C-alpha cells in the first residue's frame, strides 16, 4: 500500500475544527504552517494614516498530512466538511503522491511510518 | 489632636537638625526665608480657600517657625523636581517605543541604537556645554542673542534654598538634571522623522551638535533670559514648558533634515502615496502612553517648585489636553479619513500634550480641553498635508511637535483659553517663528554640510535590506521576523 499527502489551504479560524474532525476519523498526526496567498478572493484595501493600500496576500493556514491510500478519500471529505463556510476564500485541497515515508525513530517505512 | 502635636514636635526637631548646614552655608537663605514663608502661606491659603483654611493645617504651619517653613517647602520642591526629572527620563523610553513601533521591523535595532545614543550624548553635552549656554547668566558673547559656555562646574553648585529664589526652589544639581532631561528631546524628535533611511554616523554627529550647540543657544533666548523676554510689550514670551523652545525646535529641525534627506524608497510612487506600515502597534501605544506619563513631569516639573496650586493645575490641564487631543484626532480621522486610525489617535494624544506645554499653568480647565482638541484636529491634517508635499515623516514628529508646538504658543494669547493672559498674538507668533526658523536653519546647514561631505543617506540596497543588517549587522527579532514590505 502506498502513502499520499494531502495539502489543504484553509481559513485560519477553521484549523481547530479541521484538526478535531481529522482526529476523530483516526488521523494520528499532521503539520500546519501559517501561509499567505491569494486566489479568486483576491486582496482588499486598507487605510494607514490616510492613505489606501491593497493587501494582496491573505493569511491562510496550510495543513499537511500524509496517510495510507485507503484513508485519503475519507480525510478529504472530512476536511471539506469541516473547513467549508460556503463563502469565497474557503481554500483548496491538493493530493500528492509520496515516494517514501520513513519513521526516524524506528526506520519503519511506508504506511507503517505514517 | 495629640497625634498632631507629636508630629509637630518631630517636624521641629528634624527640621532644625537638617536645616543647620544650610543656614551655615549661605547668606541668601536668611533673606529668602521670609519670602518663602510668605509664598507658602499665600499658596496654602489659596489652596485651602483663604481664611477658612483647615484649622489643623494652619496650626501645623504656625508651629514650625520660619526655618522649618522654608525647609519643608524647599525639600518638597526639590524632591518634586528630581522626581519630575525621572519622569522626563521615561519619555525617552516612550520615544524609543513609538519610533520602533511605527517603523518596519527591519530598522528596529537602528532606531533603538539612535535613542540609546541620544539620551546619553544629550546628558553629557548638557554637562559640558549645554547648561551654561542655556543659562548664561552674564556670560553672553552677544548680549541676549548668543552665548556659548563651558562645563557645569563648582560655580553652578548651590544647594541652599536660596538657589534661584522662590520661583525656582531646588538645588543646583536638581536644576541641572531636570533641564538636562529636556535637552535630548530635540534630537529624539528628529530621530523619528528621519528614521529608516538616515546613515548612522552622520546622524550621530548631527544629534550631538543639535543638543550640544543648537538647543542651548536657541533655548537661551527664552529660558536663559535672552531677547524673547522683550516680546509682548515687555511681558515676555510665554512658553511655559517648551512648546516652542523644545517641541517646535525639534519639529522644525526635523523638517529641515527630512527635506535634505528625501522620502523613504517606495513611499511616493507615480504621484501616489504608498503607506509603509509600522510593524508593532502595541509598542507604539505603550510608547505614547509612556510619553503622556512622562509629560506630567515635563509640565508639572516646569513649575520649578512644589507650589501646590500650580503643580496640581498643571497636572489637570496636561491630562485633559492629552485626552481631548486623542478624541479630536479620533473624530477627525474617522470623519475625514473614513477610518478610526490608531496611529492618528496616538498622534492626537501627543498633539494635545505639545499644545498644552506652552500654557499648562495659565489655561483654564475648559480651555485646556479646547487646546488639546484643536491640536488633535490639527495634527491629522498636518500629517496628511505633509504627505501630500512628499515630506516623509514615518512617525508624524513634524506634525506633532512642529505644527502643534506653534498652536500651543498661539493659544497662550487667546483669552477664551487662557483667561487673564497678558500675552499678545503678535508677540507669540513672532517668538515661535523665530525659534522655529532658527532651528530649521541650524539643522538645514549642519545636515546639508554632512550631506555633501560624508553623505546622510544609506544606499538603496541598504535601505531595502533594512538598517539593522546594513548598519549594525544585528537583528531585532533574530528568531522571528514579522513580514516586512520591500
Contacts between the chains, C-beta under 8 A, distances in Angstrom:
chain1	res1	chain2	res2	distance
A	36	B	483	7.6
A	47	B	337	6.3
A	47	B	338	6.7
A	47	B	339	4.5
A	47	B	341	7.0
A	48	B	275	4.0
A	48	B	277	5.5
A	48	B	341	7.2
A	48	B	343	7.4
A	49	B	275	6.1
A	49	B	337	8.0
A	49	B	341	6.1
A	49	B	343	5.6
A	49	B	344	6.6
A	49	B	383	6.2
A	49	B	384	8.0
A	49	B	387	7.5
A	49	B	396	7.7
A	50	B	333	7.7
A	50	B	337	4.6
A	50	B	341	7.4
A	50	B	344	7.9
A	50	B	380	7.7
A	50	B	383	6.9
A	50	B	384	4.8
A	50	B	387	6.9
A	51	B	273	4.3
A	51	B	274	7.1
A	51	B	275	4.4
A	51	B	387	6.8
A	52	B	275	8.0
A	53	B	274	6.4
A	53	B	275	5.1
A	53	B	277	7.9
